[in-house]
């Protein structure tokens, strides 16, 4: 059974290969292309230019273990937990700071999200200066908790191990970790690039555990999987969970600009299978897509912990040997921690944001790909079954986070143009009345509810007071008409066609 599970898990993991290295210019392209790290192409419109580095945010890496002895991660891990068979051994050897017996997956994942490039800092005023080619993660100031599990047989299934890990994270949501530094308290984010439950519609034990973590106040991200557009698709857990974020994988064109980025053929397409609860928005997975191939990052350590390597995320460039990558790694496993780093930037800018706020902001600020057309236009003017709501944009996400008015947990923008938390009947696309006023007009009217100068009928976010360029563009093109109930029902039915593979 262990071998079967590891094959299943491998759909969300990368296969290690010996490859020729890309050139030095490829370093940290990903963090720059999502507009997190400053660059000549995008500055001053980057998240770091806004002063967001992930300081004061703690990310739990759910994986096979993170080697915090790596010089790019030194000092980051404040605690950890191992739910597998090695737990007693780990406890004896490392206490609450478990170390991987294999560092080929968890360590690169952690590096993409939080690598400080060998210059530890945990306060914005201590921001270091890095050389251009430094391997720095998206949120280099964030803290980390190492939550470890694998396919080791210990009388429990891998699924049970992972559920136990979520329960531990919920229990420690507000843990002070025994020190006097409030900046590292608790757990704010869980990033998980494993998926033993493939083909799920979000009703499996891990998805339920992930939903519980979100309800406890933790943002949960999961890799969509690497089955591409095949008939059978490996929607993984926790990506398939109603309240979690499912992340797709972009192929970076080896440039900072994202004009040449595109979805990888292997990135699992949506939508997720219908779970039968009459809420179509939960099926709109992936949520966003981030770079997971064509970049270079902090590599896996050797088992003795003394020699460290770099890892190439995706195929190397033939003939380029300026930077030594001995291993390759990629897929949605890499795209997920990239996005977790963006979430850390958002929370460092606005700590009170809820998981629902984070999800909605990522949806609204994601940049649509030129090939991205609405898959279910009556449910969303942006969502596409390949890219989700678009390509992650750290700058716009942090900027909107700083201005965000707030919303309720687990509720997204409704097709009728009124945010669910202010909509009298949020699941009825024919009723767009504000809870505060029964006289409020539906989409299609001339009323300007948010006062941004764009009439509600032509404003994609009529309760969002910021006058965004995309709102103006929508107004100029006439906007999207309000849906009728029959057609909306047909749109909902379109997500049901996906057949879950029997096991």
C-alpha positions, 0 to 999 in steps of 0.5 A, a space after each residue: 500500500 505504501 508504494 501505491 500511496 507514494 505513486 498517488 502522492 507523486 502526481 503532486 510532486 516533482 521527479 528528481 532528475 539530473 539536468 544541465 543548469 540554466 544560466 545565472 539570469 534565471 535566478 529568482 525570476 519567479 519572485 520578480 515575475 509575480 511582482 513581489 521582488 523589485 525589478 527593473 521591469 516592474 518597480 516601483 509596482 512590486 510588493 516589496 516596494 510597498 514595504 511588504 516582506 512577510 514580517 510577522 507572518 508564520 507559514 506552516 510547511 506541510 511536507 516531508 520535512 524542511 532542513 532548517 540547517 540550510 543556510 538560506 533557511 537558518 533561523 526561520 523554523 520556530 517549531 515543528 511536528 512529525 505525525 509519522 512513524 519516525 516521530 519518536 526518533 525525531 522527538 529524541 533527536 530534534 525535539 520540536 524541530 523535526 528534520 527530514 530524512 529526505 530533503 528533496 521536496 520540503 526544503 525547496 518548497 520552504 525556500 520558494 516561500 521564505 528563503 532569506 538568501 543567507 541573510 536572516 532578518 525578521 523585522 522590516 527595519 533590518 532589511 538586508 541588501 542582496 545581490 541580484 542573483 541571490 536566491 531569495 523567497 517571495 516572503 523572506 521575512 516570514 517565519 516557518 513551522 515545519 510540519 512533517 509526514 510521509 508514507 512511513 507505515 506506523 499503523 495509520 494511513 497517510 491520510 490520518 497522519 495529515 489530518 492529525 497534522 491539521 489538528 495539531 496546527 489548529 491547536 497551535 493556531 495562537 501558540 507563542 512558541 515559548 518565546 517573548 517575540 510576538 512576531 512569530 506567534 501562532 500559525 497564519 498560513 499552511 502550504 501543502 504540496 502533497 496530495 494523497 487523495 486524488 480526484 476528490 470533490 472536497 469531501 475527503 478527510 483532509 479537505 474537511 480538516 483543511 476547512 476546519 483550519 480555515 475556520 480556525 483562522 488559517 489560510 490554507 493553500 494546496 497544489 492542484 496536481 499535475 495531471 493536465 487536461 486528461 479525462 481523469 484529473 487529480 484534484 488534490 486535497 487540500 486544494 479541493 477543499 471548499 475554503 482552501 486555495 487551489 494553485 495552478 502552475 505557470 511555465 515561466 519563459 525565463 524572463 521577469 516579464 510575464 508576457 511569455 508565461 503560460 499554463 504548463 500542460 501538466 497543471 491540473 485543470 478545473 473545475 472541481 467535481 460538484 459536491 452537491 451543495 448548490 454552491 457553484 463557486 466552490 467548484 471554481 478551482 484552481 483559484 490562481 496560477 503562479 510560476 512553478 517551472 523555469 525558475 531556480 531556488 533553494 535546493 535540497 540538502 544531502 542527508 548528512 545536512 552538510 552539503 547543499 545544492 540548488 534546484 532547477 524548477 523545470 527543464 534546464 537550458 541545454 548548453 547553459 552551465 553557469 549555475 550548478 543545478 544537480 536536481 530538478 523540481 517543479 509543477 504545482 508543488 512549486 507554484 503553491 509555496 510561491 503563492 503562499 509567499 504572496 499571502 504572507 506579504 498580504 498578511 504582513 501588510 494587513 494582519 487582520 485579513 481573514 482567509 475569505 478576504 485573502 481568497 477574494 483579493 487574490 481573485 480580484 487582483 489576479 491578472 488574466 492571461 491573454 488566452 484566458 476566457 471565462 469558462 462560466 461567464 454567468 458565474 464569473 467574468 474572470 474564472 477560467 478552468 485552466 488559469 483560475 482567476 488569473 496569474 498571481 499579482 503580488 503588487 496588486 494583491 498587497 495594494 488591495 489588501 491595504 485598502 480592503 473593506 472586509 467580508 465574511 468567511 467563505 463568501 465570494 463575489 456573486 454573479 449578480 454583482 453584489 458581494 455575498 456578504 452584503 447581498 440579501 440573497 447571495 445565492 439567487 442571481 435574480 436578487 441583487 438587493 443589498 441587505 441594508 436597503 431593499 430598494 437597491 437596484 440590481 446589476 444593469 441599473 444606473 445606480 452607482 452604489 460604491 461611488 466610483 463613477 461606474 454605474 452598477 450595471 457596468 461595474 464588475 465590483 459595484 460595492 468596491 469603492 476603488 475606481 480601478 482601471 478594469 472597472 473603467 474598461 468594463 464600463 466602456 465595453 458595456 459590462 456583463 448583463 445580469 444572469 437569469 435563473 435558468 441559464 445560471 442553473 445550466 452553468 452550475 450543471 456544467 461543473 457536474 460532468 467531471 467523473 470521479 475516478 473509482 479506486 
